[in-house]
Amino acid sequence: MTDESDDGVRTWLVERTYSDDEQNLVILTYATPDGRRYFRKERALTSFSDARETEVSVLADPKNLGPVDDPEQVEWFSTEASRMAAKHDPGDVL
């Protein structure tokens, strides 16, 4: 089974962090289920009460996917992406 379609490559949320450099910037990292490619999305929070939902899965343009070279990171991304895929439907939000 492939996670690629004409609409993009299916990626799953594996990490959500706050930027050390920029205040109010959330960094969302999505990865393919095999953990070998990732997509990063940055989102600015406009206020402390900004409570937007986060998509558990996004379709990413293959040109916007980066390679994951570290074998430990590949394994970790694969584990997290697979866990999210098993627990959620692609349209779910957190």
C-alpha angles and dihedrals in degrees: 000000000000128000092209124099138157086274095057143271119315111239130178131215110261103160141019117189140161119241117250091205101047126042116230095017118130118197116207117195119197124185139190115254091254089055093229098112133039140192122206124205125185122204128186118218111221095201142355089262092053100124106174121166120249120222113234091210136024135184106236128198106248089232089062095054119101126207121250107220103175110088092212091052090047089054093046093047091047092051094048096043091049091048091052092046091052093047101040143040115238092253096053122116134204 
